């Protein structure tokens, strides 16, 4: 049976679709935006069956048509507005419409189509204030104190999904994602269909390296609990197939100390792209690379490993090699460089 992926043209969505197709699965790729040709070419070479369906996650009829395209065993819901401060200030209602109402609409569509398993992509951002306090973010004990509209909307979507699962006998699981690095990230602000305002420093540096430029880094590095995007795709696919799980919320991240990673990534890029240079911006200079947030505490990942036997990669050198290989093979076409 097929798996429906909402937001299939987005950062998380493409990684999920790629993981499913690589495993020979049938995928209904649902998104308001068509797949970028660079992604489409890669996905077309995989052994699974891809059925693209264009539609808005807020359109109940479009969701019903997508679910009618083939028998569906599960939905992986990745569609979201990953908003920054400017978007939250200008269109706050849209953030909540997509992230909360869109999630409820997907669950309603699942109920109509008798699809019981739904995987909801949430975010480690829901921990909010707790992310900047000592300690590790644990699903069961860490206070959830969202700070941004994005984080608030993702937590509201979680709570709504868990309540509706009880009322409608759905098998819902929510995955709180760490900060992704790796293939298929785009700077949403520079694209017509972009609903992702953040563009991570690893991808920023990869773009500069491809162009043979010089990166000026901020004076102080801001480390996050990064997780390789392909691991996220693989794990979300596994959650869609999992039997009944003892928990409804799981952190999905690497859960390791990434201190110093930006410098290590720069060195990997310089070895692959000899014209690339980097240095810390001098006093008075404006950095050409920015961080999307302050340094954050780590997310606990024991629950996912204990319940499902899954874990994201923790070998940073291997992650760098894999991402650099992807940048060399696909980055220019993907980012239009």
SEMAR-674518 format. One record per residue (C-alpha): residue number from 1; x, y, z; residue in one letter. Coordinates in nm, 4 decimals, always signed. Example, Ala and Ser with C-alpha at 12.3 -4.5 7.8 and 13.67 -1.06 7.14 Angstrom:
<nodes>
   resi          X          Y          Z   resn
      1    +1.2300    -0.4500    +0.7800      a
      2    +1.3670    -0.1060    +0.7140      s
</nodes>
This chain:
<nodes>
   resi          X          Y          Z   resn
      1    +0.0000    +0.0000    +0.0000      x
      2    +0.1014    +0.3605    -0.0549      x
      3    +0.2090    +0.6194    +0.2011      x
      4    +0.0838    +0.9750    +0.1619      x
      5    +0.3405    +1.2456    +0.2394      x
      6    +0.2107    +1.5992    +0.2848      x
      7    +0.4524    +1.8858    +0.2218      x
      8    +0.6354    +1.6477    -0.0104      x
      9    +0.8229    +1.9266    -0.1912      x
     10    +0.9652    +2.0709    +0.1319      x
     11    +1.2898    +2.0044    +0.3143      x
     12    +1.1628    +1.7283    +0.5426      x
     13    +0.9153    +1.6005    +0.2868      x
     14    +1.1665    +1.5307    +0.0112      x
     15    +1.3879    +1.3392    +0.2535      x
     16    +1.0882    +1.1260    +0.3554      x
     17    +0.9858    +1.0632    -0.0047      x
     18    +1.3428    +0.9713    -0.0970      x
     19    +1.3684    +0.7226    +0.1918      x
     20    +1.0398    +0.5577    +0.0981      x
     21    +1.1185    +0.5350    -0.2738      x
     22    +1.4659    +0.3975    -0.2008      x
     23    +1.2920    +0.1187    -0.0085      x
     24    +1.0736    +0.0424    -0.3103      x
     25    +0.7554    +0.1918    -0.1653      x
     26    +0.4644    +0.3614    -0.3386      x
     27    +0.4404    +0.7277    -0.2380      x
     28    +0.1667    +0.9842    -0.2935      x
     29    +0.3582    +1.3140    -0.2812      x
     30    +0.1115    +1.5879    -0.1832      x
     31    +0.2104    +1.9548    -0.1950      x
     32    +0.0865    +2.2883    -0.3239      x
     33    +0.4182    +2.3308    -0.5055      x
     34    +0.5512    +2.0907    -0.7706      x
     35    +0.8704    +1.9013    -0.7063      x
     36    +1.1790    +2.0924    -0.8114      x
     37    +1.3266    +1.9331    -1.1278      x
     38    +1.6563    +1.8619    -0.9493      x
     39    +1.4747    +1.6601    -0.6837      x
     40    +1.2448    +1.5007    -0.9373      x
     41    +1.5390    +1.3667    -1.1355      x
     42    +1.6899    +1.2020    -0.8268      x
     43    +1.3602    +1.0561    -0.7095      x
     44    +1.2713    +0.9221    -1.0538      x
     45    +1.5812    +0.7006    -1.0478      x
     46    +1.4729    +0.5226    -0.7269      x
     47    +1.2923    +0.1862    -0.7343      x
     48    +0.9654    +0.2940    -0.5715      x
     49    +0.6558    +0.4414    -0.7374      x
     50    +0.5969    +0.8170    -0.7090      x
     51    +0.2506    +0.9685    -0.7530      x
     52    +0.2698    +1.3510    -0.7315      x
     53    -0.0575    +1.5234    -0.6362      x
     54    -0.0747    +1.9017    -0.6157      x
     55    -0.3020    +2.0547    -0.3529      x
     56    -0.3220    +2.2753    -0.0457      x
     57    -0.3187    +2.1051    +0.2939      x
     58    -0.6108    +2.3304    +0.3924      x
     59    -0.8231    +2.1980    +0.1035      x
     60    -1.0261    +1.8994    +0.2267      x
     61    -1.1250    +1.8017    -0.1260      x
     62    -0.7642    +1.7979    -0.2413      x
     63    -0.6661    +1.5762    +0.0525      x
     64    -0.9501    +1.3376    -0.0273      x
     65    -0.8405    +1.3185    -0.3921      x
     66    -0.4845    +1.2459    -0.2862      x
     67    -0.5986    +0.9670    -0.0550      x
     68    -0.8059    +0.8224    -0.3395      x
     69    -0.5042    +0.8022    -0.5733      x
     70    -0.4113    +0.4597    -0.4307      x
     71    -0.4843    +0.2486    -0.1208      x
     72    -0.3003    +0.4227    +0.1662      x
     73    -0.1636    +0.2564    +0.4796      x
     74    -0.0293    +0.5688    +0.6537      x
     75    +0.0128    +0.9457    +0.6279      x
     76    +0.3354    +1.1283    +0.7102      x
     77    +0.2394    +1.4910    +0.7656      x
     78    +0.5350    +1.7240    +0.7059      x
     79    +0.3535    +2.0274    +0.5595      x
     80    +0.4225    +2.3346    +0.7729      x
     81    +0.5091    +2.7014    +0.7743      x
     82    +0.8533    +2.7206    +0.9377      x
     83    +0.8239    +3.0879    +1.0155      x
     84    +1.0801    +3.3455    +1.1168      x
     85    +1.0104    +3.6726    +1.3006      x
     86    +0.9166    +3.8711    +0.9885      x
     87    +0.6549    +3.6213    +0.8734      x
     88    +0.5162    +3.5847    +1.2255      x
     89    +0.4773    +3.9613    +1.2499      x
     90    +0.3161    +4.0002    +0.9079      x
     91    +0.0992    +3.6876    +0.8694      x
     92    +0.0488    +3.5220    +1.2100      x
     93    -0.2876    +3.3799    +1.1114      x
     94    -0.1342    +3.1907    +0.8183      x
     95    +0.1185    +3.0252    +1.0504      x
     96    -0.1610    +2.8848    +1.2661      x
     97    -0.3849    +2.8001    +0.9708      x
     98    -0.1265    +2.5733    +0.8105      x
     99    +0.0368    +2.4328    +1.1226      x
    100    -0.2717    +2.3747    +1.3370      x
    101    -0.5775    +2.3739    +1.1114      x
    102    -0.3783    +2.1928    +0.8430      x
    103    -0.2893    +1.9177    +1.0897      x
    104    -0.6519    +1.8824    +1.1990      x
    105    -0.7570    +1.8703    +0.8332      x
    106    -0.5119    +1.5896    +0.7628      x
    107    -0.6494    +1.3921    +1.0579      x
    108    -1.0046    +1.4496    +0.9388      x
    109    -0.9068    +1.3252    +0.5928      x
    110    -0.7394    +1.0202    +0.7472      x
    111    -1.0581    +0.9447    +0.9381      x
    112    -1.2729    +0.9753    +0.6236      x
    113    -1.0401    +0.7440    +0.4331      x
    114    -1.0069    +0.4951    +0.7218      x
    115    -0.6297    +0.5486    +0.7450      x
    116    -0.5440    +0.4918    +1.1091      x
    117    -0.1668    +0.5581    +1.1204      x
    118    -0.0608    +0.9249    +1.1006      x
    119    +0.2895    +1.0535    +1.1732      x
    120    +0.2965    +1.4231    +1.2676      x
    121    +0.6227    +1.6156    +1.2338      x
    122    +0.6600    +1.8490    +1.5285      x
    123    +0.9725    +2.0356    +1.6368      x
    124    +1.2216    +2.0541    +1.9200      x
    125    +1.1363    +2.4251    +1.9167      x
    126    +0.8290    +2.3426    +2.1271      x
    127    +1.0563    +2.3153    +2.4335      x
    128    +1.1076    +2.6907    +2.3988      x
    129    +1.2544    +2.8456    +2.7144      x
    130    +1.3761    +2.5056    +2.8312      x
    131    +1.6142    +2.4862    +2.5325      x
    132    +1.8268    +2.7621    +2.6835      x
    133    +1.8527    +2.6111    +3.0307      x
    134    +2.1010    +2.3464    +3.1485      x
    135    +2.0006    +1.9868    +3.0938      x
    136    +1.8714    +1.7599    +2.8204      x
    137    +1.5272    +1.7956    +2.6637      x
    138    +1.3263    +1.4884    +2.7655      x
    139    +0.9843    +1.4107    +2.6183      x
    140    +0.8321    +1.3158    +2.9509      x
    141    +0.9797    +1.5561    +3.2043      x
    142    +1.1087    +1.8740    +3.0368      x
    143    +0.8650    +2.1690    +3.0557      x
    144    +0.7266    +2.2648    +2.7149      x
    145    +0.7450    +2.6450    +2.7036      x
    146    +0.7265    +2.7589    +2.3397      x
    147    +0.8494    +3.1084    +2.2640      x
    148    +0.7686    +3.1717    +1.8957      x
    149    +0.4424    +3.1502    +1.7048      x
    150    +0.5929    +2.8631    +1.5065      x
    151    +0.6766    +2.6670    +1.8217      x
    152    +0.3389    +2.7477    +1.9782      x
    153    +0.1547    +2.6328    +1.6681      x
    154    +0.3527    +2.3079    +1.6496      x
    155    +0.2750    +2.2283    +2.0129      x
    156    -0.0929    +2.3118    +1.9589      x
    157    -0.0912    +2.0761    +1.6602      x
    158    +0.0628    +1.8033    +1.8763      x
    159    -0.2005    +1.8383    +2.1462      x
    160    -0.4852    +1.8528    +1.8948      x
    161    -0.3542    +1.5442    +1.7161      x
    162    -0.3226    +1.3447    +2.0366      x
    163    -0.6748    +1.4400    +2.1491      x
    164    -0.8333    +1.3586    +1.8129      x
    165    -0.6467    +1.0283    +1.8056      x
    166    -0.8253    +0.9368    +2.1287      x
    167    -1.1642    +1.0482    +2.0004      x
    168    -1.1360    +0.8889    +1.6572      x
    169    -0.9247    +0.5807    +1.7398      x
    170    -0.6342    +0.6898    +1.5211      x
    171    -0.2760    +0.5705    +1.5731      x
    172    -0.0955    +0.9043    +1.5874      x
    173    +0.2705    +0.9598    +1.6709      x
    174    +0.4405    +1.3019    +1.6918      x
    175    +0.8116    +1.3378    +1.6132      x
    176    +0.9859    +1.6444    +1.7590      x
    177    +1.2627    +1.7081    +1.5096      x
    178    +1.6012    +1.8520    +1.5910      x
    179    +1.7548    +2.1070    +1.3543      x
    180    +1.8137    +1.9415    +1.0187      x
    181    +2.1321    +1.9622    +0.8157      x
    182    +2.1848    +1.7835    +0.4881      x
    183    +2.0289    +1.7360    +0.1433      x
    184    +1.7286    +1.9249    +0.0083      x
    185    +1.7293    +2.2410    +0.2196      x
    186    +1.6353    +2.5598    +0.0370      x
    187    +1.6191    +2.9227    +0.1390      x
    188    +1.2417    +2.9653    +0.1349      x
    189    +1.2624    +3.3435    +0.1394      x
    190    +1.4141    +3.3397    -0.2098      x
    191    +1.1522    +3.1138    -0.3704      x
    192    +0.7891    +3.1790    -0.4641      x
    193    +0.6535    +2.8743    -0.2822      x
    194    +0.8875    +2.8971    +0.0163      x
    195    +0.7316    +2.8547    +0.3583      x
    196    +1.0636    +2.7901    +0.5316      x
    197    +1.2220    +3.1152    +0.6446      x
    198    +1.5324    +2.9643    +0.8036      x
    199    +1.8344    +2.8525    +0.5999      x
    200    +2.0877    +2.6650    +0.8083      x
    201    +2.4554    +2.7634    +0.8280      x
    202    +2.5746    +2.4321    +0.6804      x
    203    +2.3704    +2.4954    +0.3656      x
    204    +2.4724    +2.8624    +0.3560      x
    205    +2.8373    +2.7550    +0.3619      x
    206    +2.7799    +2.4898    +0.0965      x
    207    +2.6347    +2.7529    -0.1374      x
    208    +2.9345    +2.9817    -0.0823      x
    209    +3.1728    +2.6894    -0.1403      x
    210    +3.0006    +2.5937    -0.4668      x
    211    +3.0350    +2.9518    -0.5872      x
    212    +3.4041    +2.9573    -0.4904      x
    213    +3.3553    +3.2428    -0.2477      x
    214    +3.4749    +3.3433    +0.0961      x
    215    +3.2570    +3.2948    +0.4046      x
    216    +3.2739    +3.5436    +0.6905      x
    217    +3.1664    +3.3690    +1.0091      x
    218    +3.0155    +3.5337    +1.3179      x
    219    +3.2603    +3.5775    +1.6040      x
    220    +3.0777    +3.3262    +1.8223      x
    221    +2.9452    +2.9930    +1.7005      x
    222    +2.5889    +2.8947    +1.7934      x
    223    +2.5660    +2.5170    +1.8192      x
    224    +2.2369    +2.3329    +1.7789      x
    225    +2.1300    +1.9705    +1.8198      x
    226    +2.1627    +1.9059    +1.4477      x
    227    +2.0445    +1.5856    +1.2825      x
    228    +2.1186    +1.4590    +0.9334      x
    229    +1.8153    +1.5113    +0.7090      x
    230    +1.8339    +1.1674    +0.5460      x
    231    +1.8172    +1.0081    +0.8925      x
    232    +1.5022    +1.2078    +0.9632      x
    233    +1.3451    +1.0836    +0.6402      x
    234    +1.4363    +0.7231    +0.7179      x
    235    +1.3074    +0.7408    +1.0758      x
    236    +0.9767    +0.9048    +0.9871      x
    237    +0.9228    +0.6316    +0.7283      x
    238    +0.9919    +0.3696    +0.9952      x
    239    +0.7437    +0.5351    +1.2335      x
    240    +0.4763    +0.5076    +0.9638      x
    241    +0.5278    +0.1305    +0.9551      x
    242    +0.5707    +0.0783    +1.3286      x
    243    +0.3210    -0.1300    +1.5260      x
    244    +0.1459    +0.0264    +1.8230      x
    245    +0.4015    +0.2267    +2.0185      x
    246    +0.4083    +0.2857    +2.3946      x
    247    +0.4437    +0.6624    +2.3491      x
    248    +0.2870    +0.9242    +2.1235      x
    249    +0.5757    +1.1760    +2.1280      x
    250    +0.9388    +1.1113    +2.0315      x
    251    +1.2419    +1.3363    +1.9982      x
    252    +1.4170    +1.2765    +1.6664      x
    253    +1.7675    +1.4171    +1.6707      x
    254    +2.1297    +1.3122    +1.7104      x
    255    +2.1544    +1.4112    +2.0765      x
    256    +2.5292    +1.4841    +2.0638      x
    257    +2.7533    +1.7822    +2.1335      x
    258    +2.8104    +1.9615    +1.8011      x
    259    +3.0525    +2.2250    +1.9350      x
    260    +3.3065    +2.3311    +1.6741      x
    261    +3.1105    +2.1739    +1.3905      x
    262    +3.0982    +2.4829    +1.1688      x
    263    +3.4777    +2.5006    +1.1478      x
    264    +3.4986    +2.1272    +1.0757      x
    265    +3.2378    +2.1597    +0.8010      x
    266    +3.4281    +2.4498    +0.6468      x
    267    +3.7430    +2.2346    +0.6346      x
    268    +3.5529    +1.9541    +0.4618      x
    269    +3.4135    +2.1978    +0.2060      x
    270    +3.7574    +2.3501    +0.1423      x
    271    +3.9007    +2.0056    +0.0710      x
    272    +3.6203    +1.9385    -0.1781      x
    273    +3.6004    +2.2881    -0.3313      x
    274    +3.9537    +2.4367    -0.3368      x
    275    +3.8422    +2.7928    -0.4197      x
    276    +3.6358    +2.8126    -0.1010      x
    277    +3.7783    +3.0175    +0.1873      x
    278    +3.6461    +3.1072    +0.5294      x
    279    +3.7423    +3.3219    +0.8262      x
    280    +3.5861    +3.4938    +1.1247      x
    281    +3.4546    +3.8376    +1.0390      x
    282    +3.6760    +4.1155    +1.1719      x
    283    +3.5442    +4.3921    +1.3921      x
    284    +3.3294    +4.6172    +1.1748      x
    285    +3.2729    +4.3510    +0.9090      x
    286    +2.9291    +4.1994    +0.8495      x
    287    +2.9281    +3.8185    +0.8558      x
    288    +2.8027    +3.6527    +0.5380      x
    289    +2.6872    +3.3466    +0.7351      x
    290    +2.4220    +3.3743    +1.0042      x
    291    +2.2797    +3.1442    +1.2687      x
    292    +1.9054    +3.1112    +1.2973      x
    293    +1.9058    +3.0925    +1.6769      x
    294    +2.1205    +3.0949    +1.9875      x
    295    +2.2958    +2.7814    +2.1098      x
    296    +2.0485    +2.5206    +2.2332      x
    297    +2.0607    +2.2325    +2.4777      x
    298    +2.0524    +1.8758    +2.3514      x
    299    +1.7451    +1.6602    +2.3006      x
    300    +1.7227    +1.3188    +2.4674      x
    301    +1.6905    +1.0391    +2.2101      x
    302    +1.6706    +0.7335    +2.4367      x
    303    +1.2953    +0.6863    +2.4010      x
    304    +1.3027    +0.6397    +2.0231      x
    305    +1.5924    +0.3970    +2.0449      x
    306    +1.4317    +0.1960    +2.3246      x
    307    +1.0874    +0.1696    +2.1634      x
    308    +1.1840    +0.1329    +1.7980      x
    309    +1.5538    +0.0498    +1.7915      x
    310    +1.6262    +0.3570    +1.5790      x
    311    +1.8960    +0.6191    +1.6170      x
    312    +2.0263    +0.9015    +1.3996      x
    313    +2.3910    +0.9049    +1.2981      x
    314    +2.6340    +1.0446    +1.5520      x
    315    +2.9542    +1.0218    +1.3472      x
    316    +3.0035    +1.3843    +1.2443      x
    317    +3.2840    +1.3016    +0.9992      x
    318    +3.0572    +1.0568    +0.8175      x
    319    +2.7730    +1.3082    +0.8115      x
    320    +3.0074    +1.5688    +0.6630      x
    321    +3.1293    +1.3258    +0.3960      x
    322    +2.7782    +1.2281    +0.2956      x
    323    +2.6570    +1.5860    +0.2776      x
    324    +2.9663    +1.6988    +0.0853      x
    325    +2.9087    +1.4172    -0.1651      x
    326    +2.5517    +1.5372    -0.2131      x
    327    +2.6592    +1.9007    -0.2493      x
    328    +2.9145    +1.8043    -0.5148      x
    329    +2.6651    +1.5917    -0.7076      x
    330    +2.3405    +1.7865    -0.6750      x
    331    +2.3989    +2.1180    -0.4981      x
    332    +2.4552    +2.3337    -0.8067      x
    333    +2.1304    +2.2187    -0.9711      x
    334    +1.9344    +2.2368    -0.6469      x
    335    +2.0474    +2.5844    -0.5440      x
    336    +2.0822    +2.7223    -0.8976      x
    337    +2.4526    +2.8021    -0.8655      x
</nodes>
